[in-house]
């Protein structure tokens, strides 16, 4: 079984983890209602995707 010969320094460990960060979602504007939504998803507010209604929303 492989066992490290020397302790990995905090600097070396942190350099390895630089790509494991959480990034904010890129939000786009819904063409139907103007609300912010994640790209390539149905708008949670109006239920439209790509100019057509995909999910029927209940009237309040």
mmCIF file as Biopython writes it, N, C-alpha, C and O atoms, coordinates in Angstrom:
data_model
#
loop_
_atom_site.group_PDB
_atom_site.id
_atom_site.type_symbol
_atom_site.label_atom_id
_atom_site.label_alt_id
_atom_site.label_comp_id
_atom_site.label_asym_id
_atom_site.label_entity_id
_atom_site.label_seq_id
_atom_site.pdbx_PDB_ins_code
_atom_site.Cartn_x
_atom_site.Cartn_y
_atom_site.Cartn_z
_atom_site.occupancy
_atom_site.B_iso_or_equiv
_atom_site.auth_seq_id
_atom_site.auth_asym_id
_atom_site.pdbx_PDB_model_num
ATOM 1   N N  . UNK A ? 1  ? 0.840   -1.183 0.000   1.0 0.0 1  A 1 
ATOM 2   C CA . UNK A ? 1  ? 0.000   0.000  0.000   1.0 0.0 1  A 1 
ATOM 3   C C  . UNK A ? 1  ? 0.882   1.242  0.000   1.0 0.0 1  A 1 
ATOM 4   O O  . UNK A ? 1  ? 1.881   1.290  0.718   1.0 0.0 1  A 1 
ATOM 5   N N  . UNK A ? 2  ? 0.527   2.245  -0.792  1.0 0.0 2  A 1 
ATOM 6   C CA . UNK A ? 2  ? 1.325   3.458  -0.871  1.0 0.0 2  A 1 
ATOM 7   C C  . UNK A ? 2  ? 1.082   4.345  0.343   1.0 0.0 2  A 1 
ATOM 8   O O  . UNK A ? 2  ? -0.059  4.619  0.715   1.0 0.0 2  A 1 
ATOM 9   N N  . UNK A ? 3  ? 2.184   4.788  0.956   1.0 0.0 3  A 1 
ATOM 10  C CA . UNK A ? 3  ? 2.114   5.657  2.122   1.0 0.0 3  A 1 
ATOM 11  C C  . UNK A ? 3  ? 3.037   6.841  1.860   1.0 0.0 3  A 1 
ATOM 12  O O  . UNK A ? 3  ? 4.168   6.643  1.415   1.0 0.0 3  A 1 
ATOM 13  N N  . UNK A ? 4  ? 2.583   8.083  2.126   1.0 0.0 4  A 1 
ATOM 14  C CA . UNK A ? 4  ? 3.458   9.231  1.895   1.0 0.0 4  A 1 
ATOM 15  C C  . UNK A ? 4  ? 4.695   9.189  2.796   1.0 0.0 4  A 1 
ATOM 16  O O  . UNK A ? 4  ? 4.610   8.843  3.975   1.0 0.0 4  A 1 
ATOM 17  N N  . UNK A ? 5  ? 5.841   9.546  2.219   1.0 0.0 5  A 1 
ATOM 18  C CA . UNK A ? 5  ? 7.091   9.546  2.985   1.0 0.0 5  A 1 
ATOM 19  C C  . UNK A ? 5  ? 7.239   10.810 3.811   1.0 0.0 5  A 1 
ATOM 20  O O  . UNK A ? 5  ? 7.860   10.796 4.874   1.0 0.0 5  A 1 
ATOM 21  N N  . UNK A ? 6  ? 6.666   11.911 3.320   1.0 0.0 6  A 1 
ATOM 22  C CA . UNK A ? 6  ? 6.793   13.202 4.002   1.0 0.0 6  A 1 
ATOM 23  C C  . UNK A ? 6  ? 5.431   13.858 4.135   1.0 0.0 6  A 1 
ATOM 24  O O  . UNK A ? 6  ? 4.510   13.584 3.367   1.0 0.0 6  A 1 
ATOM 25  N N  . UNK A ? 7  ? 5.324   14.728 5.125   1.0 0.0 7  A 1 
ATOM 26  C CA . UNK A ? 7  ? 4.078   15.463 5.354   1.0 0.0 7  A 1 
ATOM 27  C C  . UNK A ? 7  ? 3.842   16.441 4.203   1.0 0.0 7  A 1 
ATOM 28  O O  . UNK A ? 7  ? 4.769   17.114 3.751   1.0 0.0 7  A 1 
ATOM 29  N N  . UNK A ? 8  ? 2.594   16.515 3.735   1.0 0.0 8  A 1 
ATOM 30  C CA . UNK A ? 8  ? 2.232   17.480 2.704   1.0 0.0 8  A 1 
ATOM 31  C C  . UNK A ? 8  ? 1.985   18.822 3.379   1.0 0.0 8  A 1 
ATOM 32  O O  . UNK A ? 8  ? 1.175   18.921 4.301   1.0 0.0 8  A 1 
ATOM 33  N N  . UNK A ? 9  ? 2.683   19.851 2.919   1.0 0.0 9  A 1 
ATOM 34  C CA . UNK A ? 9  ? 2.553   21.164 3.547   1.0 0.0 9  A 1 
ATOM 35  C C  . UNK A ? 9  ? 1.193   21.784 3.251   1.0 0.0 9  A 1 
ATOM 36  O O  . UNK A ? 9  ? 0.513   21.387 2.305   1.0 0.0 9  A 1 
ATOM 37  N N  . UNK A ? 10 ? 0.806   22.752 4.058   1.0 0.0 10 A 1 
ATOM 38  C CA . UNK A ? 10 ? -0.480  23.434 3.867   1.0 0.0 10 A 1 
ATOM 39  C C  . UNK A ? 10 ? -0.515  24.129 2.517   1.0 0.0 10 A 1 
ATOM 40  O O  . UNK A ? 10 ? -1.555  24.160 1.858   1.0 0.0 10 A 1 
ATOM 41  N N  . UNK A ? 11 ? 0.608   24.685 2.105   1.0 0.0 11 A 1 
ATOM 42  C CA . UNK A ? 11 ? 0.695   25.369 0.819   1.0 0.0 11 A 1 
ATOM 43  C C  . UNK A ? 11 ? 0.449   24.407 -0.341  1.0 0.0 11 A 1 
ATOM 44  O O  . UNK A ? 11 ? -0.324  24.708 -1.249  1.0 0.0 11 A 1 
ATOM 45  N N  . UNK A ? 12 ? 1.098   23.266 -0.309  1.0 0.0 12 A 1 
ATOM 46  C CA . UNK A ? 12 ? 0.950   22.262 -1.366  1.0 0.0 12 A 1 
ATOM 47  C C  . UNK A ? 12 ? -0.484  21.728 -1.399  1.0 0.0 12 A 1 
ATOM 48  O O  . UNK A ? 12 ? -1.068  21.572 -2.472  1.0 0.0 12 A 1 
ATOM 49  N N  . UNK A ? 13 ? -1.049  21.451 -0.221  1.0 0.0 13 A 1 
ATOM 50  C CA . UNK A ? 13 ? -2.424  20.957 -0.116  1.0 0.0 13 A 1 
ATOM 51  C C  . UNK A ? 13 ? -3.405  21.978 -0.695  1.0 0.0 13 A 1 
ATOM 52  O O  . UNK A ? 13 ? -4.304  21.611 -1.451  1.0 0.0 13 A 1 
ATOM 53  N N  . UNK A ? 14 ? -3.238  23.258 -0.345  1.0 0.0 14 A 1 
ATOM 54  C CA . UNK A ? 14 ? -4.154  24.297 -0.801  1.0 0.0 14 A 1 
ATOM 55  C C  . UNK A ? 14 ? -4.020  24.573 -2.299  1.0 0.0 14 A 1 
ATOM 56  O O  . UNK A ? 14 ? -5.005  24.908 -2.957  1.0 0.0 14 A 1 
ATOM 57  N N  . UNK A ? 15 ? -2.817  24.434 -2.837  1.0 0.0 15 A 1 
ATOM 58  C CA . UNK A ? 15 ? -2.629  24.603 -4.280  1.0 0.0 15 A 1 
ATOM 59  C C  . UNK A ? 15 ? -3.385  23.529 -5.057  1.0 0.0 15 A 1 
ATOM 60  O O  . UNK A ? 15 ? -3.917  23.789 -6.136  1.0 0.0 15 A 1 
ATOM 61  N N  . UNK A ? 16 ? -3.425  22.330 -4.501  1.0 0.0 16 A 1 
ATOM 62  C CA . UNK A ? 16 ? -4.140  21.233 -5.141  1.0 0.0 16 A 1 
ATOM 63  C C  . UNK A ? 16 ? -5.644  21.477 -5.123  1.0 0.0 16 A 1 
ATOM 64  O O  . UNK A ? 16 ? -6.350  21.029 -6.027  1.0 0.0 16 A 1 
ATOM 65  N N  . UNK A ? 17 ? -6.141  22.176 -4.117  1.0 0.0 17 A 1 
ATOM 66  C CA . UNK A ? 17 ? -7.579  22.388 -3.948  1.0 0.0 17 A 1 
ATOM 67  C C  . UNK A ? 17 ? -8.101  23.675 -4.600  1.0 0.0 17 A 1 
ATOM 68  O O  . UNK A ? 17 ? -9.258  24.034 -4.378  1.0 0.0 17 A 1 
ATOM 69  N N  . UNK A ? 18 ? -7.306  24.366 -5.381  1.0 0.0 18 A 1 
ATOM 70  C CA . UNK A ? 18 ? -7.734  25.659 -5.933  1.0 0.0 18 A 1 
ATOM 71  C C  . UNK A ? 18 ? -8.939  25.537 -6.859  1.0 0.0 18 A 1 
ATOM 72  O O  . UNK A ? 18 ? -9.704  26.492 -6.994  1.0 0.0 18 A 1 
ATOM 73  N N  . UNK A ? 19 ? -9.124  24.391 -7.497  1.0 0.0 19 A 1 
ATOM 74  C CA . UNK A ? 19 ? -10.221 24.233 -8.447  1.0 0.0 19 A 1 
ATOM 75  C C  . UNK A ? 19 ? -11.483 23.689 -7.806  1.0 0.0 19 A 1 
ATOM 76  O O  . UNK A ? 19 ? -12.471 23.466 -8.506  1.0 0.0 19 A 1 
ATOM 77  N N  . UNK A ? 20 ? -11.484 23.469 -6.503  1.0 0.0 20 A 1 
ATOM 78  C CA . UNK A ? 20 ? -12.629 22.882 -5.822  1.0 0.0 20 A 1 
ATOM 79  C C  . UNK A ? 20 ? -13.491 23.946 -5.154  1.0 0.0 20 A 1 
ATOM 80  O O  . UNK A ? 20 ? -14.096 23.686 -4.113  1.0 0.0 20 A 1 
ATOM 81  N N  . UNK A ? 21 ? -13.554 25.121 -5.729  1.0 0.0 21 A 1 
ATOM 82  C CA . UNK A ? 21 ? -14.327 26.196 -5.119  1.0 0.0 21 A 1 
ATOM 83  C C  . UNK A ? 21 ? -15.743 26.232 -5.699  1.0 0.0 21 A 1 
ATOM 84  O O  . UNK A ? 21 ? -15.992 25.735 -6.798  1.0 0.0 21 A 1 
ATOM 85  N N  . UNK A ? 22 ? -16.648 26.819 -4.953  1.0 0.0 22 A 1 
ATOM 86  C CA . UNK A ? 22 ? -18.035 26.957 -5.391  1.0 0.0 22 A 1 
ATOM 87  C C  . UNK A ? 22 ? -18.179 28.298 -6.110  1.0 0.0 22 A 1 
ATOM 88  O O  . UNK A ? 22 ? -17.743 29.333 -5.605  1.0 0.0 22 A 1 
ATOM 89  N N  . UNK A ? 23 ? -18.787 28.270 -7.280  1.0 0.0 23 A 1 
ATOM 90  C CA . UNK A ? 23 ? -18.998 29.493 -8.040  1.0 0.0 23 A 1 
ATOM 91  C C  . UNK A ? 23 ? -20.484 29.822 -8.083  1.0 0.0 23 A 1 
ATOM 92  O O  . UNK A ? 23 ? -21.329 28.931 -8.005  1.0 0.0 23 A 1 
ATOM 93  N N  . UNK A ? 24 ? -20.792 31.101 -8.206  1.0 0.0 24 A 1 
ATOM 94  C CA . UNK A ? 24 ? -22.174 31.555 -8.290  1.0 0.0 24 A 1 
ATOM 95  C C  . UNK A ? 24 ? -22.767 31.146 -9.645  1.0 0.0 24 A 1 
ATOM 96  O O  . UNK A ? 24 ? -22.046 31.060 -10.639 1.0 0.0 24 A 1 
ATOM 97  N N  . UNK A ? 25 ? -24.072 30.897 -9.680  1.0 0.0 25 A 1 
ATOM 98  C CA . UNK A ? 25 ? -24.746 30.549 -10.921 1.0 0.0 25 A 1 
ATOM 99  C C  . UNK A ? 25 ? -24.776 31.751 -11.864 1.0 0.0 25 A 1 
ATOM 100 O O  . UNK A ? 25 ? -24.921 32.893 -11.429 1.0 0.0 25 A 1 
ATOM 101 N N  . UNK A ? 26 ? -24.640 31.478 -13.145 1.0 0.0 26 A 1 
ATOM 102 C CA . UNK A ? 26 ? -24.812 32.529 -14.144 1.0 0.0 26 A 1 
ATOM 103 C C  . UNK A ? 26 ? -26.301 32.641 -14.433 1.0 0.0 26 A 1 
ATOM 104 O O  . UNK A ? 26 ? -26.902 31.719 -14.985 1.0 0.0 26 A 1 
ATOM 105 N N  . UNK A ? 27 ? -26.891 33.760 -14.064 1.0 0.0 27 A 1 
ATOM 106 C CA . UNK A ? 27 ? -28.316 33.955 -14.254 1.0 0.0 27 A 1 
ATOM 107 C C  . UNK A ? 27 ? -28.573 34.734 -15.527 1.0 0.0 27 A 1 
ATOM 108 O O  . UNK A ? 27 ? -27.828 35.655 -15.865 1.0 0.0 27 A 1 
ATOM 109 N N  . UNK A ? 28 ? -29.632 34.362 -16.233 1.0 0.0 28 A 1 
ATOM 110 C CA . UNK A ? 28 ? -30.051 35.095 -17.418 1.0 0.0 28 A 1 
ATOM 111 C C  . UNK A ? 28 ? -31.469 35.604 -17.191 1.0 0.0 28 A 1 
ATOM 112 O O  . UNK A ? 28 ? -32.152 35.181 -16.259 1.0 0.0 28 A 1 
ATOM 113 N N  . UNK A ? 29 ? -31.895 36.508 -18.046 1.0 0.0 29 A 1 
ATOM 114 C CA . UNK A ? 29 ? -33.200 37.122 -17.913 1.0 0.0 29 A 1 
ATOM 115 C C  . UNK A ? 29 ? -34.222 36.330 -18.722 1.0 0.0 29 A 1 
ATOM 116 O O  . UNK A ? 29 ? -33.969 35.976 -19.873 1.0 0.0 29 A 1 
ATOM 117 N N  . UNK A ? 30 ? -35.372 36.052 -18.119 1.0 0.0 30 A 1 
ATOM 118 C CA . UNK A ? 30 ? -36.441 35.350 -18.822 1.0 0.0 30 A 1 
ATOM 119 C C  . UNK A ? 30 ? -37.011 36.276 -19.899 1.0 0.0 30 A 1 
ATOM 120 O O  . UNK A ? 30 ? -37.313 37.439 -19.630 1.0 0.0 30 A 1 
ATOM 121 N N  . UNK A ? 31 ? -37.155 35.753 -21.112 1.0 0.0 31 A 1 
ATOM 122 C CA . UNK A ? 31 ? -37.658 36.585 -22.212 1.0 0.0 31 A 1 
ATOM 123 C C  . UNK A ? 31 ? -39.150 36.876 -22.071 1.0 0.0 31 A 1 
ATOM 124 O O  . UNK A ? 31 ? -39.654 37.829 -22.664 1.0 0.0 31 A 1 
ATOM 125 N N  . UNK A ? 32 ? -39.856 36.061 -21.290 1.0 0.0 32 A 1 
ATOM 126 C CA . UNK A ? 32 ? -41.307 36.229 -21.137 1.0 0.0 32 A 1 
ATOM 127 C C  . UNK A ? 32 ? -41.655 37.216 -20.018 1.0 0.0 32 A 1 
ATOM 128 O O  . UNK A ? 32 ? -42.397 38.173 -20.237 1.0 0.0 32 A 1 
ATOM 129 N N  . UNK A ? 33 ? -41.110 36.975 -18.807 1.0 0.0 33 A 1 
ATOM 130 C CA . UNK A ? 33 ? -41.500 37.797 -17.654 1.0 0.0 33 A 1 
ATOM 131 C C  . UNK A ? 33 ? -40.386 38.710 -17.147 1.0 0.0 33 A 1 
ATOM 132 O O  . UNK A ? 33 ? -40.659 39.633 -16.379 1.0 0.0 33 A 1 
ATOM 133 N N  . UNK A ? 34 ? -39.128 38.473 -17.559 1.0 0.0 34 A 1 
ATOM 134 C CA . UNK A ? 34 ? -38.028 39.339 -17.156 1.0 0.0 34 A 1 
ATOM 135 C C  . UNK A ? 34 ? -37.356 38.954 -15.848 1.0 0.0 34 A 1 
ATOM 136 O O  . UNK A ? 34 ? -36.435 39.642 -15.410 1.0 0.0 34 A 1 
ATOM 137 N N  . UNK A ? 35 ? -37.794 37.870 -15.213 1.0 0.0 35 A 1 
ATOM 138 C CA . UNK A ? 35 ? -37.186 37.433 -13.955 1.0 0.0 35 A 1 
ATOM 139 C C  . UNK A ? 35 ? -35.833 36.763 -14.227 1.0 0.0 35 A 1 
ATOM 140 O O  . UNK A ? 35 ? -35.598 36.242 -15.317 1.0 0.0 35 A 1 
ATOM 141 N N  . UNK A ? 36 ? -34.953 36.783 -13.225 1.0 0.0 36 A 1 
ATOM 142 C CA . UNK A ? 36 ? -33.660 36.121 -13.342 1.0 0.0 36 A 1 
ATOM 143 C C  . UNK A ? 36 ? -33.854 34.615 -13.148 1.0 0.0 36 A 1 
ATOM 144 O O  . UNK A ? 36 ? -34.576 34.181 -12.250 1.0 0.0 36 A 1 
ATOM 145 N N  . UNK A ? 37 ? -33.193 33.824 -14.010 1.0 0.0 37 A 1 
ATOM 146 C CA . UNK A ? 37 ? -33.290 32.366 -13.932 1.0 0.0 37 A 1 
ATOM 147 C C  . UNK A ? 37 ? -31.983 31.765 -14.420 1.0 0.0 37 A 1 
ATOM 148 O O  . UNK A ? 37 ? -31.264 32.403 -15.189 1.0 0.0 37 A 1 
ATOM 149 N N  . UNK A ? 38 ? -31.655 30.539 -13.984 1.0 0.0 38 A 1 
ATOM 150 C CA . UNK A ? 38 ? -30.464 29.877 -14.518 1.0 0.0 38 A 1 
ATOM 151 C C  . UNK A ? 38 ? -30.651 29.569 -16.006 1.0 0.0 38 A 1 
ATOM 152 O O  . UNK A ? 38 ? -31.775 29.328 -16.448 1.0 0.0 38 A 1 
ATOM 153 N N  . UNK A ? 39 ? -29.584 29.575 -16.766 1.0 0.0 39 A 1 
ATOM 154 C CA . UNK A ? 39 ? -29.660 29.314 -18.194 1.0 0.0 39 A 1 
ATOM 155 C C  . UNK A ? 39 ? -30.122 27.906 -18.524 1.0 0.0 39 A 1 
ATOM 156 O O  . UNK A ? 39 ? -29.875 26.980 -17.751 1.0 0.0 39 A 1 
ATOM 157 N N  . UNK A ? 40 ? -30.776 27.729 -19.641 1.0 0.0 40 A 1 
ATOM 158 C CA . UNK A ? 40 ? -31.240 26.431 -20.151 1.0 0.0 40 A 1 
ATOM 159 C C  . UNK A ? 40 ? -32.180 25.723 -19.179 1.0 0.0 40 A 1 
ATOM 160 O O  . UNK A ? 40 ? -32.158 24.496 -19.085 1.0 0.0 40 A 1 
ATOM 161 N N  . UNK A ? 41 ? -32.996 26.473 -18.462 1.0 0.0 41 A 1 
ATOM 162 C CA . UNK A ? 41 ? -33.982 25.902 -17.549 1.0 0.0 41 A 1 
ATOM 163 C C  . UNK A ? 41 ? -35.316 26.609 -17.741 1.0 0.0 41 A 1 
ATOM 164 O O  . UNK A ? 41 ? -35.372 27.731 -18.245 1.0 0.0 41 A 1 
ATOM 165 N N  . UNK A ? 42 ? -36.377 25.946 -17.338 1.0 0.0 42 A 1 
ATOM 166 C CA . UNK A ? 42 ? -37.709 26.543 -17.380 1.0 0.0 42 A 1 
ATOM 167 C C  . UNK A ? 42 ? -37.772 27.632 -16.323 1.0 0.0 42 A 1 
ATOM 168 O O  . UNK A ? 42 ? -37.263 27.449 -15.217 1.0 0.0 42 A 1 
ATOM 169 N N  . UNK A ? 43 ? -38.384 28.756 -16.645 1.0 0.0 43 A 1 
ATOM 170 C CA . UNK A ? 43 ? -38.521 29.861 -15.698 1.0 0.0 43 A 1 
ATOM 171 C C  . UNK A ? 43 ? -39.450 29.424 -14.559 1.0 0.0 43 A 1 
ATOM 172 O O  . UNK A ? 43 ? -40.582 29.016 -14.818 1.0 0.0 43 A 1 
ATOM 173 N N  . UNK A ? 44 ? -38.994 29.502 -13.311 1.0 0.0 44 A 1 
ATOM 174 C CA . UNK A ? 44 ? -39.844 29.082 -12.196 1.0 0.0 44 A 1 
ATOM 175 C C  . UNK A ? 44 ? -41.013 30.026 -11.947 1.0 0.0 44 A 1 
ATOM 176 O O  . UNK A ? 44 ? -41.986 29.643 -11.297 1.0 0.0 44 A 1 
ATOM 177 N N  . UNK A ? 45 ? -40.934 31.246 -12.450 1.0 0.0 45 A 1 
ATOM 178 C CA . UNK A ? 45 ? -41.995 32.233 -12.213 1.0 0.0 45 A 1 
ATOM 179 C C  . UNK A ? 45 ? -43.162 32.085 -13.195 1.0 0.0 45 A 1 
ATOM 180 O O  . UNK A ? 45 ? -44.323 32.066 -12.787 1.0 0.0 45 A 1 
ATOM 181 N N  . UNK A ? 46 ? -42.845 31.980 -14.499 1.0 0.0 46 A 1 
ATOM 182 C CA . UNK A ? 46 ? -43.923 31.955 -15.492 1.0 0.0 46 A 1 
ATOM 183 C C  . UNK A ? 46 ? -44.093 30.598 -16.186 1.0 0.0 46 A 1 
ATOM 184 O O  . UNK A ? 46 ? -45.121 30.365 -16.821 1.0 0.0 46 A 1 
ATOM 185 N N  . UNK A ? 47 ? -43.099 29.694 -16.077 1.0 0.0 47 A 1 
ATOM 186 C CA . UNK A ? 47 ? -43.222 28.369 -16.670 1.0 0.0 47 A 1 
ATOM 187 C C  . UNK A ? 47 ? -42.884 28.303 -18.147 1.0 0.0 47 A 1 
ATOM 188 O O  . UNK A ? 47 ? -43.202 27.313 -18.806 1.0 0.0 47 A 1 
ATOM 189 N N  . UNK A ? 48 ? -42.247 29.335 -18.682 1.0 0.0 48 A 1 
ATOM 190 C CA . UNK A ? 48 ? -41.900 29.356 -20.105 1.0 0.0 48 A 1 
ATOM 191 C C  . UNK A ? 48 ? -40.451 28.941 -20.316 1.0 0.0 48 A 1 
ATOM 192 O O  . UNK A ? 48 ? -39.589 29.204 -19.477 1.0 0.0 48 A 1 
ATOM 193 N N  . UNK A ? 49 ? -40.189 28.280 -21.461 1.0 0.0 49 A 1 
ATOM 194 C CA . UNK A ? 49 ? -38.837 27.952 -21.875 1.0 0.0 49 A 1 
ATOM 195 C C  . UNK A ? 49 ? -38.766 28.103 -23.389 1.0 0.0 49 A 1 
ATOM 196 O O  . UNK A ? 49 ? -39.576 27.530 -24.118 1.0 0.0 49 A 1 
ATOM 197 N N  . UNK A ? 50 ? -37.807 28.868 -23.846 1.0 0.0 50 A 1 
ATOM 198 C CA . UNK A ? 50 ? -37.565 29.071 -25.278 1.0 0.0 50 A 1 
ATOM 199 C C  . UNK A ? 50 ? -38.808 29.605 -26.001 1.0 0.0 50 A 1 
ATOM 200 O O  . UNK A ? 50 ? -39.090 29.212 -27.134 1.0 0.0 50 A 1 
ATOM 201 N N  . UNK A ? 51 ? -39.544 30.498 -25.342 1.0 0.0 51 A 1 
ATOM 202 C CA . UNK A ? 51 ? -40.681 31.153 -25.977 1.0 0.0 51 A 1 
ATOM 203 C C  . UNK A ? 51 ? -41.992 30.388 -25.947 1.0 0.0 51 A 1 
ATOM 204 O O  . UNK A ? 51 ? -42.983 30.856 -26.507 1.0 0.0 51 A 1 
ATOM 205 N N  . UNK A ? 52 ? -42.027 29.226 -25.311 1.0 0.0 52 A 1 
ATOM 206 C CA . UNK A ? 52 ? -43.290 28.493 -25.239 1.0 0.0 52 A 1 
ATOM 207 C C  . UNK A ? 52 ? -43.540 28.022 -23.813 1.0 0.0 52 A 1 
ATOM 208 O O  . UNK A ? 52 ? -42.603 27.806 -23.044 1.0 0.0 52 A 1 
ATOM 209 N N  . UNK A ? 53 ? -44.834 27.864 -23.466 1.0 0.0 53 A 1 
ATOM 210 C CA . UNK A ? 53 ? -45.196 27.460 -22.122 1.0 0.0 53 A 1 
ATOM 211 C C  . UNK A ? 53 ? -44.959 25.959 -21.948 1.0 0.0 53 A 1 
ATOM 212 O O  . UNK A ? 53 ? -45.495 25.147 -22.702 1.0 0.0 53 A 1 
ATOM 213 N N  . UNK A ? 54 ? -44.159 25.601 -20.959 1.0 0.0 54 A 1 
ATOM 214 C CA . UNK A ? 54 ? -43.821 24.216 -20.699 1.0 0.0 54 A 1 
ATOM 215 C C  . UNK A ? 54 ? -44.579 23.713 -19.464 1.0 0.0 54 A 1 
ATOM 216 O O  . UNK A ? 54 ? -45.055 22.578 -19.435 1.0 0.0 54 A 1 
ATOM 217 N N  . UNK A ? 55 ? -44.682 24.571 -18.451 1.0 0.0 55 A 1 
ATOM 218 C CA . UNK A ? 55 ? -45.354 24.229 -17.205 1.0 0.0 55 A 1 
ATOM 219 C C  . UNK A ? 55 ? -46.514 25.198 -17.005 1.0 0.0 55 A 1 
ATOM 220 O O  . UNK A ? 55 ? -46.335 26.415 -17.060 1.0 0.0 55 A 1 
ATOM 221 N N  . UNK A ? 56 ? -47.686 24.656 -16.775 1.0 0.0 56 A 1 
ATOM 222 C CA . UNK A ? 56 ? -48.852 25.511 -16.508 1.0 0.0 56 A 1 
ATOM 223 C C  . UNK A ? 56 ? -48.746 26.043 -15.079 1.0 0.0 56 A 1 
ATOM 224 O O  . UNK A ? 56 ? -48.578 25.273 -14.133 1.0 0.0 56 A 1 
ATOM 225 N N  . UNK A ? 57 ? -48.846 27.360 -14.930 1.0 0.0 57 A 1 
ATOM 226 C CA . UNK A ? 57 ? -48.790 28.000 -13.612 1.0 0.0 57 A 1 
ATOM 227 C C  . UNK A ? 57 ? -50.201 28.259 -13.137 1.0 0.0 57 A 1 
ATOM 228 O O  . UNK A ? 57 ? -51.080 28.621 -13.919 1.0 0.0 57 A 1 
ATOM 229 N N  . UNK A ? 58 ? -50.410 28.067 -11.826 1.0 0.0 58 A 1 
ATOM 230 C CA . UNK A ? 58 ? -51.737 28.323 -11.253 1.0 0.0 58 A 1 
ATOM 231 C C  . UNK A ? 58 ? -51.931 29.834 -11.101 1.0 0.0 58 A 1 
ATOM 232 O O  . UNK A ? 58 ? -51.012 30.555 -10.710 1.0 0.0 58 A 1 
ATOM 233 N N  . UNK A ? 59 ? -53.124 30.290 -11.411 1.0 0.0 59 A 1 
ATOM 234 C CA . UNK A ? 59 ? -53.469 31.698 -11.242 1.0 0.0 59 A 1 
ATOM 235 C C  . UNK A ? 59 ? -53.720 31.973 -9.773  1.0 0.0 59 A 1 
ATOM 236 O O  . UNK A ? 59 ? -54.412 31.205 -9.104  1.0 0.0 59 A 1 
ATOM 237 N N  . UNK A ? 60 ? -53.166 33.059 -9.268  1.0 0.0 60 A 1 
ATOM 238 C CA . UNK A ? 60 ? -53.352 33.399 -7.856  1.0 0.0 60 A 1 
ATOM 239 C C  . UNK A ? 60 ? -54.314 34.542 -7.716  1.0 0.0 60 A 1 
ATOM 240 O O  . UNK A ? 60 ? -54.600 34.975 -6.600  1.0 0.0 60 A 1 
#
